[in-house]
Amino acid sequence: MARASHPKKEVEEALRYAEAQGWRVEVGGNHAWGRTYCPHNDQECRCGEFCITSIWSTPKNPGNHARALRRVVDNCTAHRNRRHACDEAEE
């Protein structure tokens, strides 16, 4: 079943980016529109700091919120390690 689209297009694009990197997006919650979950569940992953992120339904600045969501995906330790391994393999 497909998830509901986020009402802000910038945030929706960031969520699609996260899903393309393997992150799980779950809609629903008490105060948040939803949450993203890291696919790696790795102990190296900054002690869980970046493993779960809240997605706000009406952020004050959707562009900033979208950039923050992408930054969480890009700063995931397991994601970063995999990306560096791919870069080294290309060289």
Secondary structure, DSSP 8 states (H G I E B T S, - for coil): ------SSHHHHHHHHHHHHTT-EEEE--SSSSEEEE-SS--TTTGGGTTTEEEE-SS-SSHHHHHHHHHHHHHH-HHHHHHHHHHHHHH-
